[in-house]
C-alpha cells in the first residue's frame, strides 16, 4: 500500500498578513473542537504575492 497525497480544501479568503490567517485558522480549529467529529489538519500557506491562504484536509494519511 503506497501513501497517497492529501486532498486539500482551500478556505475562500486570501489574507494580507500571517496574523490574520492565523486568527482564522484558530477560529476554524475551535469550531471543530466544539463539534462531535475530529477536526482536519489546518495550515497557513504563503503565496508568491506575499499574501496568505488557509488550507485543510480530512485525509488521515499524512
PDB file with one MODEL, atoms N, CA, C and O in Angstrom:
MODEL        1
ATOM      1  N   UNK A   1       0.829  -1.181   0.000  1.00  0.00           N
ATOM      2  CA  UNK A   1       0.000   0.000   0.000  1.00  0.00           C
ATOM      3  C   UNK A   1       0.872   1.242   0.000  1.00  0.00           C
ATOM      4  O   UNK A   1       1.679   1.435   0.910  1.00  0.00           O
ATOM      5  N   UNK A   2       0.722   2.070  -0.991  1.00  0.00           N
ATOM      6  CA  UNK A   2       1.504   3.293  -1.061  1.00  0.00           C
ATOM      7  C   UNK A   2       0.777   4.465  -0.418  1.00  0.00           C
ATOM      8  O   UNK A   2      -0.446   4.471  -0.276  1.00  0.00           O
ATOM      9  N   UNK A   3       1.552   5.427  -0.044  1.00  0.00           N
ATOM     10  CA  UNK A   3       0.948   6.623   0.538  1.00  0.00           C
ATOM     11  C   UNK A   3       0.440   7.514  -0.574  1.00  0.00           C
ATOM     12  O   UNK A   3       1.105   7.680  -1.596  1.00  0.00           O
ATOM     13  N   UNK A   4      -0.705   8.074  -0.386  1.00  0.00           N
ATOM     14  CA  UNK A   4      -1.244   8.987  -1.388  1.00  0.00           C
ATOM     15  C   UNK A   4      -1.150  10.419  -0.869  1.00  0.00           C
ATOM     16  O   UNK A   4      -1.053  10.655   0.335  1.00  0.00           O
ATOM     17  N   UNK A   5      -1.180  11.349  -1.783  1.00  0.00           N
ATOM     18  CA  UNK A   5      -1.123  12.755  -1.402  1.00  0.00           C
ATOM     19  C   UNK A   5      -2.447  13.182  -0.780  1.00  0.00           C
ATOM     20  O   UNK A   5      -3.508  12.731  -1.210  1.00  0.00           O
ATOM     21  N   UNK A   6      -2.392  14.046   0.224  1.00  0.00           N
ATOM     22  CA  UNK A   6      -3.640  14.510   0.818  1.00  0.00           C
ATOM     23  C   UNK A   6      -4.401  15.419  -0.150  1.00  0.00           C
ATOM     24  O   UNK A   6      -3.796  16.117  -0.964  1.00  0.00           O
ATOM     25  N   UNK A   7      -5.695  15.405  -0.057  1.00  0.00           N
ATOM     26  CA  UNK A   7      -6.538  16.288  -0.859  1.00  0.00           C
ATOM     27  C   UNK A   7      -6.830  17.527  -0.032  1.00  0.00           C
ATOM     28  O   UNK A   7      -7.447  17.441   1.029  1.00  0.00           O
ATOM     29  N   UNK A   8      -6.389  18.670  -0.514  1.00  0.00           N
ATOM     30  CA  UNK A   8      -6.524  19.918   0.225  1.00  0.00           C
ATOM     31  C   UNK A   8      -7.772  20.668  -0.199  1.00  0.00           C
ATOM     32  O   UNK A   8      -8.144  20.684  -1.373  1.00  0.00           O
ATOM     33  N   UNK A   9      -8.407  21.285   0.780  1.00  0.00           N
ATOM     34  CA  UNK A   9      -9.534  22.191   0.561  1.00  0.00           C
ATOM     35  C   UNK A   9      -9.054  23.567   0.986  1.00  0.00           C
ATOM     36  O   UNK A   9      -8.548  23.736   2.096  1.00  0.00           O
ATOM     37  N   UNK A  10      -9.210  24.553   0.110  1.00  0.00           N
ATOM     38  CA  UNK A  10      -8.742  25.908   0.420  1.00  0.00           C
ATOM     39  C   UNK A  10      -9.882  26.764   0.937  1.00  0.00           C
ATOM     40  O   UNK A  10     -10.994  26.724   0.412  1.00  0.00           O
ATOM     41  N   UNK A  11      -9.596  27.536   1.968  1.00  0.00           N
ATOM     42  CA  UNK A  11     -10.571  28.479   2.508  1.00  0.00           C
ATOM     43  C   UNK A  11     -10.789  29.585   1.475  1.00  0.00           C
ATOM     44  O   UNK A  11      -9.868  29.932   0.735  1.00  0.00           O
ATOM     45  N   UNK A  12     -11.976  30.128   1.421  1.00  0.00           N
ATOM     46  CA  UNK A  12     -12.334  31.054   0.348  1.00  0.00           C
ATOM     47  C   UNK A  12     -11.636  32.407   0.402  1.00  0.00           C
ATOM     48  O   UNK A  12     -11.676  33.145  -0.582  1.00  0.00           O
ATOM     49  N   UNK A  13     -11.006  32.756   1.502  1.00  0.00           N
ATOM     50  CA  UNK A  13     -10.403  34.083   1.632  1.00  0.00           C
ATOM     51  C   UNK A  13      -8.897  34.086   1.427  1.00  0.00           C
ATOM     52  O   UNK A  13      -8.228  33.067   1.602  1.00  0.00           O
ATOM     53  N   UNK A  14      -8.371  35.259   1.049  1.00  0.00           N
ATOM     54  CA  UNK A  14      -6.934  35.495   0.953  1.00  0.00           C
ATOM     55  C   UNK A  14      -6.631  36.603   1.951  1.00  0.00           C
ATOM     56  O   UNK A  14      -7.329  37.617   1.982  1.00  0.00           O
ATOM     57  N   UNK A  15      -5.605  36.421   2.760  1.00  0.00           N
ATOM     58  CA  UNK A  15      -5.302  37.350   3.843  1.00  0.00           C
ATOM     59  C   UNK A  15      -4.022  38.123   3.564  1.00  0.00           C
ATOM     60  O   UNK A  15      -3.086  37.598   2.962  1.00  0.00           O
ATOM     61  N   UNK A  16      -3.990  39.363   4.003  1.00  0.00           N
ATOM     62  CA  UNK A  16      -2.815  40.221   3.781  1.00  0.00           C
ATOM     63  C   UNK A  16      -1.669  39.900   4.721  1.00  0.00           C
ATOM     64  O   UNK A  16      -0.504  40.068   4.363  1.00  0.00           O
ATOM     65  N   UNK A  17      -1.993  39.437   5.926  1.00  0.00           N
ATOM     66  CA  UNK A  17      -0.927  39.165   6.890  1.00  0.00           C
ATOM     67  C   UNK A  17      -1.052  37.752   7.445  1.00  0.00           C
ATOM     68  O   UNK A  17      -2.121  37.141   7.408  1.00  0.00           O
ATOM     69  N   UNK A  18       0.053  37.256   7.955  1.00  0.00           N
ATOM     70  CA  UNK A  18       0.072  35.932   8.552  1.00  0.00           C
ATOM     71  C   UNK A  18      -0.753  35.930   9.835  1.00  0.00           C
ATOM     72  O   UNK A  18      -1.350  34.913  10.191  1.00  0.00           O
ATOM     73  N   UNK A  19      -0.787  37.060  10.525  1.00  0.00           N
ATOM     74  CA  UNK A  19      -1.578  37.167  11.748  1.00  0.00           C
ATOM     75  C   UNK A  19      -3.065  36.966  11.468  1.00  0.00           C
ATOM     76  O   UNK A  19      -3.741  36.232  12.190  1.00  0.00           O
ATOM     77  N   UNK A  20      -3.577  37.618  10.418  1.00  0.00           N
ATOM     78  CA  UNK A  20      -4.987  37.467  10.058  1.00  0.00           C
ATOM     79  C   UNK A  20      -5.310  36.013   9.713  1.00  0.00           C
ATOM     80  O   UNK A  20      -6.333  35.479  10.140  1.00  0.00           O
ATOM     81  N   UNK A  21      -4.441  35.386   8.945  1.00  0.00           N
ATOM     82  CA  UNK A  21      -4.648  33.991   8.566  1.00  0.00           C
ATOM     83  C   UNK A  21      -4.585  33.087   9.803  1.00  0.00           C
ATOM     84  O   UNK A  21      -5.364  32.142   9.924  1.00  0.00           O
ATOM     85  N   UNK A  22      -3.671  33.376  10.703  1.00  0.00           N
ATOM     86  CA  UNK A  22      -3.549  32.589  11.928  1.00  0.00           C
ATOM     87  C   UNK A  22      -4.776  32.694  12.808  1.00  0.00           C
ATOM     88  O   UNK A  22      -5.180  31.713  13.431  1.00  0.00           O
ATOM     89  N   UNK A  23      -5.375  33.879  12.868  1.00  0.00           N
ATOM     90  CA  UNK A  23      -6.608  34.060  13.642  1.00  0.00           C
ATOM     91  C   UNK A  23      -7.748  33.237  13.045  1.00  0.00           C
ATOM     92  O   UNK A  23      -8.511  32.608  13.778  1.00  0.00           O
ATOM     93  N   UNK A  24      -7.863  33.240  11.722  1.00  0.00           N
ATOM     94  CA  UNK A  24      -8.915  32.450  11.082  1.00  0.00           C
ATOM     95  C   UNK A  24      -8.662  30.960  11.272  1.00  0.00           C
ATOM     96  O   UNK A  24      -9.605  30.189  11.449  1.00  0.00           O
ATOM     97  N   UNK A  25      -7.406  30.553  11.236  1.00  0.00           N
ATOM     98  CA  UNK A  25      -7.060  29.145  11.474  1.00  0.00           C
ATOM     99  C   UNK A  25      -7.505  28.730  12.878  1.00  0.00           C
ATOM    100  O   UNK A  25      -8.094  27.663  13.050  1.00  0.00           O
ATOM    101  N   UNK A  26      -7.229  29.562  13.872  1.00  0.00           N
ATOM    102  CA  UNK A  26      -7.630  29.260  15.248  1.00  0.00           C
ATOM    103  C   UNK A  26      -9.148  29.181  15.365  1.00  0.00           C
ATOM    104  O   UNK A  26      -9.677  28.342  16.094  1.00  0.00           O
ATOM    105  N   UNK A  27      -9.833  30.043  14.657  1.00  0.00           N
ATOM    106  CA  UNK A  27     -11.298  30.029  14.664  1.00  0.00           C
ATOM    107  C   UNK A  27     -11.855  28.736  14.086  1.00  0.00           C
ATOM    108  O   UNK A  27     -12.784  28.146  14.638  1.00  0.00           O
ATOM    109  N   UNK A  28     -11.280  28.305  12.972  1.00  0.00           N
ATOM    110  CA  UNK A  28     -11.708  27.049  12.359  1.00  0.00           C
ATOM    111  C   UNK A  28     -11.450  25.863  13.286  1.00  0.00           C
ATOM    112  O   UNK A  28     -12.294  24.977  13.422  1.00  0.00           O
ATOM    113  N   UNK A  29     -10.283  25.852  13.920  1.00  0.00           N
ATOM    114  CA  UNK A  29      -9.959  24.765  14.840  1.00  0.00           C
ATOM    115  C   UNK A  29     -10.919  24.736  16.024  1.00  0.00           C
ATOM    116  O   UNK A  29     -11.333  23.660  16.454  1.00  0.00           O
ATOM    117  N   UNK A  30     -11.276  25.897  16.552  1.00  0.00           N
ATOM    118  CA  UNK A  30     -12.212  25.968  17.679  1.00  0.00           C
ATOM    119  C   UNK A  30     -13.583  25.442  17.289  1.00  0.00           C
ATOM    120  O   UNK A  30     -14.230  24.757  18.082  1.00  0.00           O
ATOM    121  N   UNK A  31     -14.034  25.750  16.086  1.00  0.00           N
ATOM    122  CA  UNK A  31     -15.343  25.274  15.650  1.00  0.00           C
ATOM    123  C   UNK A  31     -15.378  23.760  15.584  1.00  0.00           C
ATOM    124  O   UNK A  31     -16.383  23.155  15.958  1.00  0.00           O
ATOM    125  N   UNK A  32     -14.310  23.135  15.121  1.00  0.00           N
ATOM    126  CA  UNK A  32     -14.300  21.681  15.044  1.00  0.00           C
ATOM    127  C   UNK A  32     -14.141  21.048  16.415  1.00  0.00           C
ATOM    128  O   UNK A  32     -14.673  19.965  16.657  1.00  0.00           O
ATOM    129  N   UNK A  33     -13.426  21.698  17.309  1.00  0.00           N
ATOM    130  CA  UNK A  33     -13.252  21.142  18.649  1.00  0.00           C
ATOM    131  C   UNK A  33     -14.568  21.115  19.413  1.00  0.00           C
ATOM    132  O   UNK A  33     -14.765  20.254  20.270  1.00  0.00           O
ATOM    133  N   UNK A  34     -15.467  22.044  19.118  1.00  0.00           N
ATOM    134  CA  UNK A  34     -16.757  22.082  19.795  1.00  0.00           C
ATOM    135  C   UNK A  34     -17.726  21.052  19.221  1.00  0.00           C
ATOM    136  O   UNK A  34     -18.759  20.774  19.830  1.00  0.00           O
ATOM    137  N   UNK A  35     -17.410  20.485  18.067  1.00  0.00           N
ATOM    138  CA  UNK A  35     -18.289  19.523  17.408  1.00  0.00           C
ATOM    139  C   UNK A  35     -18.041  18.104  17.878  1.00  0.00           C
ATOM    140  O   UNK A  35     -17.333  17.870  18.857  1.00  0.00           O
ATOM    141  N   UNK A  36     -18.631  17.168  17.167  1.00  0.00           N
ATOM    142  CA  UNK A  36     -18.553  15.757  17.541  1.00  0.00           C
ATOM    143  C   UNK A  36     -17.544  14.967  16.722  1.00  0.00           C
ATOM    144  O   UNK A  36     -17.262  13.815  17.054  1.00  0.00           O
ATOM    145  N   UNK A  37     -17.004  15.538  15.685  1.00  0.00           N
ATOM    146  CA  UNK A  37     -16.067  14.804  14.838  1.00  0.00           C
ATOM    147  C   UNK A  37     -14.667  15.386  14.968  1.00  0.00           C
ATOM    148  O   UNK A  37     -14.523  16.565  15.291  1.00  0.00           O
ATOM    149  N   UNK A  38     -13.638  14.591  14.726  1.00  0.00           N
ATOM    150  CA  UNK A  38     -12.272  15.127  14.791  1.00  0.00           C
ATOM    151  C   UNK A  38     -12.040  16.148  13.682  1.00  0.00           C
ATOM    152  O   UNK A  38     -12.504  15.984  12.554  1.00  0.00           O
ATOM    153  N   UNK A  39     -11.328  17.182  14.023  1.00  0.00           N
ATOM    154  CA  UNK A  39     -11.080  18.251  13.062  1.00  0.00           C
ATOM    155  C   UNK A  39     -10.039  17.901  12.024  1.00  0.00           C
ATOM    156  O   UNK A  39      -9.310  16.921  12.179  1.00  0.00           O
ATOM    157  N   UNK A  40      -9.962  18.687  10.974  1.00  0.00           N
ATOM    158  CA  UNK A  40      -8.982  18.435   9.923  1.00  0.00           C
ATOM    159  C   UNK A  40      -7.610  18.992  10.299  1.00  0.00           C
ATOM    160  O   UNK A  40      -7.472  19.732  11.272  1.00  0.00           O
ATOM    161  N   UNK A  41      -6.610  18.625   9.517  1.00  0.00           N
ATOM    162  CA  UNK A  41      -5.289  19.232   9.642  1.00  0.00           C
ATOM    163  C   UNK A  41      -5.346  20.564   8.902  1.00  0.00           C
ATOM    164  O   UNK A  41      -5.651  20.592   7.709  1.00  0.00           O
ATOM    165  N   UNK A  42      -5.059  21.665   9.591  1.00  0.00           N
ATOM    166  CA  UNK A  42      -5.176  23.007   9.004  1.00  0.00           C
ATOM    167  C   UNK A  42      -3.804  23.659   8.993  1.00  0.00           C
ATOM    168  O   UNK A  42      -3.055  23.553   9.964  1.00  0.00           O
ATOM    169  N   UNK A  43      -3.471  24.340   7.886  1.00  0.00           N
ATOM    170  CA  UNK A  43      -2.204  25.060   7.819  1.00  0.00           C
ATOM    171  C   UNK A  43      -2.367  26.366   7.049  1.00  0.00           C
ATOM    172  O   UNK A  43      -3.278  26.529   6.239  1.00  0.00           O
ATOM    173  N   UNK A  44      -1.449  27.293   7.332  1.00  0.00           N
ATOM    174  CA  UNK A  44      -1.400  28.588   6.653  1.00  0.00           C
ATOM    175  C   UNK A  44      -0.270  28.522   5.638  1.00  0.00           C
ATOM    176  O   UNK A  44       0.847  28.128   5.972  1.00  0.00           O
ATOM    177  N   UNK A  45      -0.557  28.904   4.406  1.00  0.00           N
ATOM    178  CA  UNK A  45       0.445  28.889   3.329  1.00  0.00           C
ATOM    179  C   UNK A  45       0.664  30.294   2.800  1.00  0.00           C
ATOM    180  O   UNK A  45      -0.279  31.078   2.691  1.00  0.00           O
ATOM    181  N   UNK A  46       1.908  30.611   2.472  1.00  0.00           N
ATOM    182  CA  UNK A  46       2.243  31.912   1.900  1.00  0.00           C
ATOM    183  C   UNK A  46       2.258  31.792   0.382  1.00  0.00           C
ATOM    184  O   UNK A  46       2.828  30.852  -0.172  1.00  0.00           O
ATOM    185  N   UNK A  47       1.629  32.752  -0.281  1.00  0.00           N
ATOM    186  CA  UNK A  47       1.612  32.790  -1.736  1.00  0.00           C
ATOM    187  C   UNK A  47       2.803  33.580  -2.257  1.00  0.00           C
ATOM    188  O   UNK A  47       3.483  34.259  -1.488  1.00  0.00           O
ATOM    189  N   UNK A  48       3.055  33.497  -3.539  1.00  0.00           N
ATOM    190  CA  UNK A  48       4.155  34.266  -4.153  1.00  0.00           C
ATOM    191  C   UNK A  48       3.910  35.770  -4.074  1.00  0.00           C
ATOM    192  O   UNK A  48       4.852  36.559  -4.138  1.00  0.00           O
ATOM    193  N   UNK A  49       2.659  36.160  -3.934  1.00  0.00           N
ATOM    194  CA  UNK A  49       2.290  37.581  -3.873  1.00  0.00           C
ATOM    195  C   UNK A  49       2.369  38.140  -2.456  1.00  0.00           C
ATOM    196  O   UNK A  49       1.839  39.217  -2.186  1.00  0.00           O
ATOM    197  N   UNK A  50       3.033  37.410  -1.541  1.00  0.00           N
ATOM    198  CA  UNK A  50       3.163  37.789  -0.129  1.00  0.00           C
ATOM    199  C   UNK A  50       1.821  37.913   0.578  1.00  0.00           C
ATOM    200  O   UNK A  50       1.670  38.717   1.498  1.00  0.00           O
ATOM    201  N   UNK A  51       0.856  37.122   0.153  1.00  0.00           N
ATOM    202  CA  UNK A  51      -0.423  37.008   0.850  1.00  0.00           C
ATOM    203  C   UNK A  51      -0.532  35.579   1.359  1.00  0.00           C
ATOM    204  O   UNK A  51       0.260  34.714   0.984  1.00  0.00           O
ATOM    205  N   UNK A  52      -1.510  35.340   2.210  1.00  0.00           N
ATOM    206  CA  UNK A  52      -1.629  34.050   2.874  1.00  0.00           C
ATOM    207  C   UNK A  52      -2.989  33.424   2.625  1.00  0.00           C
ATOM    208  O   UNK A  52      -3.997  34.120   2.508  1.00  0.00           O
ATOM    209  N   UNK A  53      -3.001  32.099   2.544  1.00  0.00           N
ATOM    210  CA  UNK A  53      -4.240  31.343   2.400  1.00  0.00           C
ATOM    211  C   UNK A  53      -4.250  30.247   3.466  1.00  0.00           C
ATOM    212  O   UNK A  53      -3.211  29.880   4.015  1.00  0.00           O
ATOM    213  N   UNK A  54      -5.442  29.740   3.742  1.00  0.00           N
ATOM    214  CA  UNK A  54      -5.614  28.645   4.684  1.00  0.00           C
ATOM    215  C   UNK A  54      -6.086  27.435   3.896  1.00  0.00           C
ATOM    216  O   UNK A  54      -6.960  27.542   3.037  1.00  0.00           O
ATOM    217  N   UNK A  55      -5.503  26.291   4.195  1.00  0.00           N
ATOM    218  CA  UNK A  55      -5.976  25.064   3.570  1.00  0.00           C
ATOM    219  C   UNK A  55      -6.084  23.996   4.644  1.00  0.00           C
ATOM    220  O   UNK A  55      -5.379  24.023   5.653  1.00  0.00           O
ATOM    221  N   UNK A  56      -6.986  23.057   4.399  1.00  0.00           N
ATOM    222  CA  UNK A  56      -7.177  21.981   5.355  1.00  0.00           C
ATOM    223  C   UNK A  56      -7.518  20.696   4.628  1.00  0.00           C
ATOM    224  O   UNK A  56      -7.920  20.708   3.464  1.00  0.00           O
ATOM    225  N   UNK A  57      -7.350  19.582   5.339  1.00  0.00           N
ATOM    226  CA  UNK A  57      -7.609  18.278   4.756  1.00  0.00           C
ATOM    227  C   UNK A  57      -8.243  17.362   5.795  1.00  0.00           C
ATOM    228  O   UNK A  57      -7.991  17.480   6.995  1.00  0.00           O
ATOM    229  N   UNK A  58      -9.060  16.460   5.311  1.00  0.00           N
ATOM    230  CA  UNK A  58      -9.643  15.432   6.169  1.00  0.00           C
ATOM    231  C   UNK A  58      -8.922  14.108   6.034  1.00  0.00           C
ATOM    232  O   UNK A  58      -9.232  13.159   6.755  1.00  0.00           O
ATOM    233  N   UNK A  59      -7.968  14.026   5.127  1.00  0.00           N
ATOM    234  CA  UNK A  59      -7.259  12.768   4.905  1.00  0.00           C
ATOM    235  C   UNK A  59      -6.491  12.379   6.160  1.00  0.00           C
ATOM    236  O   UNK A  59      -5.840  13.213   6.789  1.00  0.00           O
ATOM    237  N   UNK A  60      -6.575  11.119   6.510  1.00  0.00           N
ATOM    238  CA  UNK A  60      -5.919  10.652   7.717  1.00  0.00           C
ATOM    239  C   UNK A  60      -4.475  10.238   7.490  1.00  0.00           C
ATOM    240  O   UNK A  60      -3.708  10.128   8.447  1.00  0.00           O
ATOM    241  N   UNK A  61      -4.091  10.006   6.247  1.00  0.00           N
ATOM    242  CA  UNK A  61      -2.732   9.581   5.927  1.00  0.00           C
ATOM    243  C   UNK A  61      -1.875  10.800   5.620  1.00  0.00           C
ATOM    244  O   UNK A  61      -1.905  11.317   4.503  1.00  0.00           O
ATOM    245  N   UNK A  62      -1.135  11.248   6.578  1.00  0.00           N
ATOM    246  CA  UNK A  62      -0.264  12.412   6.369  1.00  0.00           C
ATOM    247  C   UNK A  62       1.171  11.989   6.566  1.00  0.00           C
ATOM    248  O   UNK A  62       2.080  12.809   6.439  1.00  0.00           O
TER     249      UNK A  62
ENDMDL
END
